[in-house]
Amino acid sequence: MASAYGWAGVTLGVLLILGTLVASLRWMLKRGEDRQAYLDEIERLKRERAEVEAKLRAAIAALEVVRATSRDSASGLPSDLGVQSRQKPVRGTLGQPPHRPETPA
């Protein structure tokens, strides 16, 4: 009778060890899958960033081409800088607003 309980205890111990081993393996596989998904997401984000940076470089180059072709003939500066040509201001007498031509409404 004592030996029957002994074998049952050994069998139960072996089953417990096997169950623990299976659970540990499943946990490690799940963790590996999660890590791989994380690494795949990082790689996807890097590719997207590289694509966006390439588009940005292309847009900057196109803007430079536009700016280079739209230079002011007098100053040689790009016309989009907001630089106005130097004209003498209209000087009125003190206390009077400057004369502005009326525009039809």
C-alpha positions in Angstrom: 0.0 0.0 0.0 2.8 2.4 0.8 4.4 1.8 -2.6 1.1 2.7 -4.3 1.1 6.0 -2.7 4.8 6.4 -3.5 4.2 5.9 -7.2 1.2 8.2 -7.1 3.3 10.9 -5.5 6.1 10.4 -8.2 3.5 10.5 -11.0 1.9 13.6 -9.5 5.3 15.3 -9.2 6.2 14.4 -12.8 2.9 15.8 -14.0 3.4 18.9 -12.0 6.9 19.4 -13.5 5.6 18.8 -17.0 2.7 21.2 -16.5 5.1 23.8 -15.2 7.4 23.2 -18.1 4.6 23.5 -20.7 3.3 26.7 -19.0 6.8 28.2 -19.0 7.4 27.4 -22.6 4.0 28.9 -23.6 4.9 32.0 -21.6 8.3 32.3 -23.3 6.8 31.8 -26.8 4.2 34.5 -26.1 6.9 36.9 -24.8 9.0 36.2 -27.9 6.0 36.9 -30.2 5.3 40.1 -28.3 8.9 41.2 -28.6 9.0 40.4 -32.3 5.8 42.4 -32.8 7.4 45.3 -31.0 10.5 45.1 -33.1 8.4 44.9 -36.3 6.5 48.0 -35.2 9.8 49.9 -34.6 11.1 48.8 -38.0 7.8 50.0 -39.6 8.0 53.4 -37.9 11.7 53.8 -39.1 10.6 53.1 -42.7 7.7 55.6 -42.4 10.1 58.2 -40.9 12.6 57.7 -43.8 9.8 58.1 -46.3 8.6 61.3 -44.6 12.1 62.6 -44.5 12.6 61.9 -48.2 9.4 63.7 -49.0 10.5 66.7 -46.8 13.9 66.8 -48.6 12.1 66.8 -52.0 9.7 69.6 -50.9 12.7 71.7 -49.6 14.5 71.2 -52.9 11.4 72.2 -54.8 11.0 75.3 -52.7 14.7 76.2 -53.3 14.1 75.8 -57.0 11.0 78.1 -56.8 12.9 80.7 -54.7 15.9 80.6 -57.1 13.7 81.2 -60.1 11.7 84.0 -58.5 14.5 86.5 -57.7 14.0 90.2 -57.7 15.8 91.7 -60.7 16.9 94.8 -58.9 18.2 93.3 -55.7 18.9 89.7 -56.7 17.2 88.5 -53.5 14.3 86.0 -53.5 11.0 87.9 -53.9 9.4 86.0 -51.1 11.5 87.6 -48.4 9.1 90.6 -48.1 11.8 93.1 -49.0 10.2 96.2 -50.6 11.9 98.3 -53.1 13.3 101.5 -51.7 11.1 104.4 -52.7 11.1 107.8 -51.1 8.2 108.2 -48.8 5.6 110.8 -49.5 6.1 113.6 -47.0 3.2 115.8 -46.2 3.1 118.7 -43.8 3.0 117.9 -40.2 -0.4 117.2 -38.8 -1.9 116.1 -42.1 -2.3 112.5 -43.0 -0.5 111.3 -46.1 -2.4 111.7 -49.4 -3.8 108.4 -50.6 -5.6 108.1 -53.9 -9.2 107.0 -53.4 -10.0 103.6 -54.8 -13.5 103.1 -56.2 -15.6 100.7 -54.1 
